[in-house]
């Protein structure tokens, strides 16, 4: 059995704490990359994003809070769906630091349709069950570094 075939077997038997299958990049089955694809799998292994022998794909090792996981998931999807499409984790890895140690990402170089943006943000809010102040706080946080909206004529 190849490493890829073994990963498919492990993935099919894996769940995160929400009962969702884990995709190749460490997101959930809500992610765009959750469908088995050998190229994406190989790329994810090469970048060290996943360990093909770990059925939980490092989900529990990430050490992120629920809020941080939601933010990262939302950015991953937004930048993947933007034009040009981008791997948010790669943008983070390649980002230079400013004098305050903050990562500088040229998020304005990416565009996304406003309706699609709202749909993605709302789906993450629903998934993580944010309501009231937490919901508004999440929307504000995401808006601060998201792709810009495409101009419509």
MODELLER restraints for C-alpha pairs under 7 A, 6 or more apart:
rsr = mdl.restraints
at = mdl.atoms
rsr.add(forms.Gaussian(group=physical.xy_distance, feature=features.Distance(at['CA:3:A'], at['CA:52:A']), mean=6.97, stdev=0.5))
rsr.add(forms.Gaussian(group=physical.xy_distance, feature=features.Distance(at['CA:4:A'], at['CA:38:A']), mean=6.93, stdev=0.5))
rsr.add(forms.Gaussian(group=physical.xy_distance, feature=features.Distance(at['CA:7:A'], at['CA:52:A']), mean=5.33, stdev=0.5))
rsr.add(forms.Gaussian(group=physical.xy_distance, feature=features.Distance(at['CA:7:A'], at['CA:53:A']), mean=6.84, stdev=0.5))
rsr.add(forms.Gaussian(group=physical.xy_distance, feature=features.Distance(at['CA:10:A'], at['CA:55:A']), mean=5.00, stdev=0.5))
rsr.add(forms.Gaussian(group=physical.xy_distance, feature=features.Distance(at['CA:11:A'], at['CA:21:A']), mean=6.63, stdev=0.5))
rsr.add(forms.Gaussian(group=physical.xy_distance, feature=features.Distance(at['CA:11:A'], at['CA:22:A']), mean=6.25, stdev=0.5))
rsr.add(forms.Gaussian(group=physical.xy_distance, feature=features.Distance(at['CA:11:A'], at['CA:55:A']), mean=5.75, stdev=0.5))
rsr.add(forms.Gaussian(group=physical.xy_distance, feature=features.Distance(at['CA:12:A'], at['CA:21:A']), mean=6.76, stdev=0.5))
rsr.add(forms.Gaussian(group=physical.xy_distance, feature=features.Distance(at['CA:14:A'], at['CA:21:A']), mean=5.59, stdev=0.5))
rsr.add(forms.Gaussian(group=physical.xy_distance, feature=features.Distance(at['CA:14:A'], at['CA:22:A']), mean=6.37, stdev=0.5))
rsr.add(forms.Gaussian(group=physical.xy_distance, feature=features.Distance(at['CA:14:A'], at['CA:55:A']), mean=5.39, stdev=0.5))
rsr.add(forms.Gaussian(group=physical.xy_distance, feature=features.Distance(at['CA:14:A'], at['CA:56:A']), mean=5.88, stdev=0.5))
rsr.add(forms.Gaussian(group=physical.xy_distance, feature=features.Distance(at['CA:15:A'], at['CA:21:A']), mean=4.66, stdev=0.5))
rsr.add(forms.Gaussian(group=physical.xy_distance, feature=features.Distance(at['CA:15:A'], at['CA:22:A']), mean=6.11, stdev=0.5))
rsr.add(forms.Gaussian(group=physical.xy_distance, feature=features.Distance(at['CA:15:A'], at['CA:56:A']), mean=6.79, stdev=0.5))
rsr.add(forms.Gaussian(group=physical.xy_distance, feature=features.Distance(at['CA:16:A'], at['CA:22:A']), mean=6.55, stdev=0.5))
rsr.add(forms.Gaussian(group=physical.xy_distance, feature=features.Distance(at['CA:16:A'], at['CA:56:A']), mean=6.77, stdev=0.5))
rsr.add(forms.Gaussian(group=physical.xy_distance, feature=features.Distance(at['CA:20:A'], at['CA:28:A']), mean=6.08, stdev=0.5))
rsr.add(forms.Gaussian(group=physical.xy_distance, feature=features.Distance(at['CA:20:A'], at['CA:29:A']), mean=6.04, stdev=0.5))
rsr.add(forms.Gaussian(group=physical.xy_distance, feature=features.Distance(at['CA:21:A'], at['CA:28:A']), mean=5.97, stdev=0.5))
rsr.add(forms.Gaussian(group=physical.xy_distance, feature=features.Distance(at['CA:21:A'], at['CA:29:A']), mean=5.44, stdev=0.5))
rsr.add(forms.Gaussian(group=physical.xy_distance, feature=features.Distance(at['CA:22:A'], at['CA:28:A']), mean=4.76, stdev=0.5))
rsr.add(forms.Gaussian(group=physical.xy_distance, feature=features.Distance(at['CA:22:A'], at['CA:29:A']), mean=6.03, stdev=0.5))
rsr.add(forms.Gaussian(group=physical.xy_distance, feature=features.Distance(at['CA:22:A'], at['CA:56:A']), mean=6.73, stdev=0.5))
rsr.add(forms.Gaussian(group=physical.xy_distance, feature=features.Distance(at['CA:22:A'], at['CA:57:A']), mean=6.98, stdev=0.5))
rsr.add(forms.Gaussian(group=physical.xy_distance, feature=features.Distance(at['CA:23:A'], at['CA:29:A']), mean=5.90, stdev=0.5))
rsr.add(forms.Gaussian(group=physical.xy_distance, feature=features.Distance(at['CA:23:A'], at['CA:33:A']), mean=6.53, stdev=0.5))
rsr.add(forms.Gaussian(group=physical.xy_distance, feature=features.Distance(at['CA:23:A'], at['CA:34:A']), mean=4.32, stdev=0.5))
rsr.add(forms.Gaussian(group=physical.xy_distance, feature=features.Distance(at['CA:24:A'], at['CA:33:A']), mean=6.77, stdev=0.5))
rsr.add(forms.Gaussian(group=physical.xy_distance, feature=features.Distance(at['CA:24:A'], at['CA:34:A']), mean=6.34, stdev=0.5))
rsr.add(forms.Gaussian(group=physical.xy_distance, feature=features.Distance(at['CA:24:A'], at['CA:41:A']), mean=5.99, stdev=0.5))
rsr.add(forms.Gaussian(group=physical.xy_distance, feature=features.Distance(at['CA:24:A'], at['CA:44:A']), mean=6.62, stdev=0.5))
rsr.add(forms.Gaussian(group=physical.xy_distance, feature=features.Distance(at['CA:24:A'], at['CA:50:A']), mean=6.64, stdev=0.5))
rsr.add(forms.Gaussian(group=physical.xy_distance, feature=features.Distance(at['CA:25:A'], at['CA:44:A']), mean=6.21, stdev=0.5))
rsr.add(forms.Gaussian(group=physical.xy_distance, feature=features.Distance(at['CA:25:A'], at['CA:49:A']), mean=5.92, stdev=0.5))
rsr.add(forms.Gaussian(group=physical.xy_distance, feature=features.Distance(at['CA:25:A'], at['CA:50:A']), mean=6.38, stdev=0.5))
rsr.add(forms.Gaussian(group=physical.xy_distance, feature=features.Distance(at['CA:26:A'], at['CA:50:A']), mean=6.79, stdev=0.5))
rsr.add(forms.Gaussian(group=physical.xy_distance, feature=features.Distance(at['CA:26:A'], at['CA:57:A']), mean=5.94, stdev=0.5))
rsr.add(forms.Gaussian(group=physical.xy_distance, feature=features.Distance(at['CA:26:A'], at['CA:59:A']), mean=6.20, stdev=0.5))
rsr.add(forms.Gaussian(group=physical.xy_distance, feature=features.Distance(at['CA:27:A'], at['CA:73:A']), mean=6.65, stdev=0.5))
rsr.add(forms.Gaussian(group=physical.xy_distance, feature=features.Distance(at['CA:28:A'], at['CA:34:A']), mean=6.96, stdev=0.5))
rsr.add(forms.Gaussian(group=physical.xy_distance, feature=features.Distance(at['CA:31:A'], at['CA:77:A']), mean=6.87, stdev=0.5))
rsr.add(forms.Gaussian(group=physical.xy_distance, feature=features.Distance(at['CA:44:A'], at['CA:50:A']), mean=5.93, stdev=0.5))
rsr.add(forms.Gaussian(group=physical.xy_distance, feature=features.Distance(at['CA:45:A'], at['CA:51:A']), mean=6.44, stdev=0.5))
rsr.add(forms.Gaussian(group=physical.xy_distance, feature=features.Distance(at['CA:50:A'], at['CA:57:A']), mean=5.50, stdev=0.5))
rsr.add(forms.Gaussian(group=physical.xy_distance, feature=features.Distance(at['CA:50:A'], at['CA:58:A']), mean=6.86, stdev=0.5))
rsr.add(forms.Gaussian(group=physical.xy_distance, feature=features.Distance(at['CA:51:A'], at['CA:57:A']), mean=5.93, stdev=0.5))
rsr.add(forms.Gaussian(group=physical.xy_distance, feature=features.Distance(at['CA:70:A'], at['CA:124:A']), mean=6.57, stdev=0.5))
rsr.add(forms.Gaussian(group=physical.xy_distance, feature=features.Distance(at['CA:70:A'], at['CA:128:A']), mean=6.84, stdev=0.5))
rsr.add(forms.Gaussian(group=physical.xy_distance, feature=features.Distance(at['CA:71:A'], at['CA:142:A']), mean=6.82, stdev=0.5))
rsr.add(forms.Gaussian(group=physical.xy_distance, feature=features.Distance(at['CA:74:A'], at['CA:121:A']), mean=6.44, stdev=0.5))
rsr.add(forms.Gaussian(group=physical.xy_distance, feature=features.Distance(at['CA:74:A'], at['CA:124:A']), mean=6.37, stdev=0.5))
rsr.add(forms.Gaussian(group=physical.xy_distance, feature=features.Distance(at['CA:75:A'], at['CA:88:A']), mean=6.56, stdev=0.5))
rsr.add(forms.Gaussian(group=physical.xy_distance, feature=features.Distance(at['CA:76:A'], at['CA:87:A']), mean=6.67, stdev=0.5))
rsr.add(forms.Gaussian(group=physical.xy_distance, feature=features.Distance(at['CA:76:A'], at['CA:88:A']), mean=5.10, stdev=0.5))
rsr.add(forms.Gaussian(group=physical.xy_distance, feature=features.Distance(at['CA:78:A'], at['CA:117:A']), mean=6.70, stdev=0.5))
rsr.add(forms.Gaussian(group=physical.xy_distance, feature=features.Distance(at['CA:79:A'], at['CA:85:A']), mean=5.91, stdev=0.5))
rsr.add(forms.Gaussian(group=physical.xy_distance, feature=features.Distance(at['CA:79:A'], at['CA:86:A']), mean=5.23, stdev=0.5))
rsr.add(forms.Gaussian(group=physical.xy_distance, feature=features.Distance(at['CA:79:A'], at['CA:87:A']), mean=6.57, stdev=0.5))
rsr.add(forms.Gaussian(group=physical.xy_distance, feature=features.Distance(at['CA:79:A'], at['CA:88:A']), mean=6.03, stdev=0.5))
rsr.add(forms.Gaussian(group=physical.xy_distance, feature=features.Distance(at['CA:79:A'], at['CA:147:A']), mean=6.81, stdev=0.5))
rsr.add(forms.Gaussian(group=physical.xy_distance, feature=features.Distance(at['CA:80:A'], at['CA:86:A']), mean=5.08, stdev=0.5))
rsr.add(forms.Gaussian(group=physical.xy_distance, feature=features.Distance(at['CA:80:A'], at['CA:87:A']), mean=6.03, stdev=0.5))
rsr.add(forms.Gaussian(group=physical.xy_distance, feature=features.Distance(at['CA:81:A'], at['CA:112:A']), mean=6.94, stdev=0.5))
rsr.add(forms.Gaussian(group=physical.xy_distance, feature=features.Distance(at['CA:82:A'], at['CA:110:A']), mean=5.82, stdev=0.5))
rsr.add(forms.Gaussian(group=physical.xy_distance, feature=features.Distance(at['CA:82:A'], at['CA:111:A']), mean=5.24, stdev=0.5))
rsr.add(forms.Gaussian(group=physical.xy_distance, feature=features.Distance(at['CA:82:A'], at['CA:112:A']), mean=4.70, stdev=0.5))
rsr.add(forms.Gaussian(group=physical.xy_distance, feature=features.Distance(at['CA:82:A'], at['CA:147:A']), mean=6.80, stdev=0.5))
rsr.add(forms.Gaussian(group=physical.xy_distance, feature=features.Distance(at['CA:83:A'], at['CA:110:A']), mean=5.36, stdev=0.5))
rsr.add(forms.Gaussian(group=physical.xy_distance, feature=features.Distance(at['CA:83:A'], at['CA:111:A']), mean=5.08, stdev=0.5))
rsr.add(forms.Gaussian(group=physical.xy_distance, feature=features.Distance(at['CA:83:A'], at['CA:112:A']), mean=6.36, stdev=0.5))
rsr.add(forms.Gaussian(group=physical.xy_distance, feature=features.Distance(at['CA:84:A'], at['CA:110:A']), mean=5.76, stdev=0.5))
rsr.add(forms.Gaussian(group=physical.xy_distance, feature=features.Distance(at['CA:91:A'], at['CA:105:A']), mean=6.66, stdev=0.5))
rsr.add(forms.Gaussian(group=physical.xy_distance, feature=features.Distance(at['CA:92:A'], at['CA:103:A']), mean=6.99, stdev=0.5))
rsr.add(forms.Gaussian(group=physical.xy_distance, feature=features.Distance(at['CA:95:A'], at['CA:103:A']), mean=5.52, stdev=0.5))
rsr.add(forms.Gaussian(group=physical.xy_distance, feature=features.Distance(at['CA:95:A'], at['CA:104:A']), mean=5.46, stdev=0.5))
rsr.add(forms.Gaussian(group=physical.xy_distance, feature=features.Distance(at['CA:95:A'], at['CA:105:A']), mean=5.79, stdev=0.5))
rsr.add(forms.Gaussian(group=physical.xy_distance, feature=features.Distance(at['CA:96:A'], at['CA:103:A']), mean=5.69, stdev=0.5))
rsr.add(forms.Gaussian(group=physical.xy_distance, feature=features.Distance(at['CA:96:A'], at['CA:104:A']), mean=5.54, stdev=0.5))
rsr.add(forms.Gaussian(group=physical.xy_distance, feature=features.Distance(at['CA:97:A'], at['CA:103:A']), mean=4.60, stdev=0.5))
rsr.add(forms.Gaussian(group=physical.xy_distance, feature=features.Distance(at['CA:97:A'], at['CA:104:A']), mean=5.87, stdev=0.5))
rsr.add(forms.Gaussian(group=physical.xy_distance, feature=features.Distance(at['CA:98:A'], at['CA:104:A']), mean=6.65, stdev=0.5))
rsr.add(forms.Gaussian(group=physical.xy_distance, feature=features.Distance(at['CA:107:A'], at['CA:145:A']), mean=6.15, stdev=0.5))
rsr.add(forms.Gaussian(group=physical.xy_distance, feature=features.Distance(at['CA:107:A'], at['CA:146:A']), mean=6.00, stdev=0.5))
rsr.add(forms.Gaussian(group=physical.xy_distance, feature=features.Distance(at['CA:107:A'], at['CA:147:A']), mean=5.17, stdev=0.5))
rsr.add(forms.Gaussian(group=physical.xy_distance, feature=features.Distance(at['CA:108:A'], at['CA:147:A']), mean=5.53, stdev=0.5))
rsr.add(forms.Gaussian(group=physical.xy_distance, feature=features.Distance(at['CA:108:A'], at['CA:148:A']), mean=5.48, stdev=0.5))
rsr.add(forms.Gaussian(group=physical.xy_distance, feature=features.Distance(at['CA:110:A'], at['CA:147:A']), mean=4.86, stdev=0.5))
rsr.add(forms.Gaussian(group=physical.xy_distance, feature=features.Distance(at['CA:110:A'], at['CA:148:A']), mean=6.24, stdev=0.5))
rsr.add(forms.Gaussian(group=physical.xy_distance, feature=features.Distance(at['CA:111:A'], at['CA:147:A']), mean=5.05, stdev=0.5))
rsr.add(forms.Gaussian(group=physical.xy_distance, feature=features.Distance(at['CA:111:A'], at['CA:148:A']), mean=4.83, stdev=0.5))
rsr.add(forms.Gaussian(group=physical.xy_distance, feature=features.Distance(at['CA:111:A'], at['CA:149:A']), mean=5.37, stdev=0.5))
rsr.add(forms.Gaussian(group=physical.xy_distance, feature=features.Distance(at['CA:111:A'], at['CA:150:A']), mean=5.34, stdev=0.5))
rsr.add(forms.Gaussian(group=physical.xy_distance, feature=features.Distance(at['CA:112:A'], at['CA:147:A']), mean=6.08, stdev=0.5))
rsr.add(forms.Gaussian(group=physical.xy_distance, feature=features.Distance(at['CA:112:A'], at['CA:148:A']), mean=6.25, stdev=0.5))
rsr.add(forms.Gaussian(group=physical.xy_distance, feature=features.Distance(at['CA:112:A'], at['CA:149:A']), mean=5.04, stdev=0.5))
rsr.add(forms.Gaussian(group=physical.xy_distance, feature=features.Distance(at['CA:112:A'], at['CA:150:A']), mean=5.48, stdev=0.5))
rsr.add(forms.Gaussian(group=physical.xy_distance, feature=features.Distance(at['CA:113:A'], at['CA:149:A']), mean=5.57, stdev=0.5))
rsr.add(forms.Gaussian(group=physical.xy_distance, feature=features.Distance(at['CA:113:A'], at['CA:150:A']), mean=5.31, stdev=0.5))
rsr.add(forms.Gaussian(group=physical.xy_distance, feature=features.Distance(at['CA:114:A'], at['CA:149:A']), mean=5.49, stdev=0.5))
rsr.add(forms.Gaussian(group=physical.xy_distance, feature=features.Distance(at['CA:125:A'], at['CA:135:A']), mean=6.61, stdev=0.5))
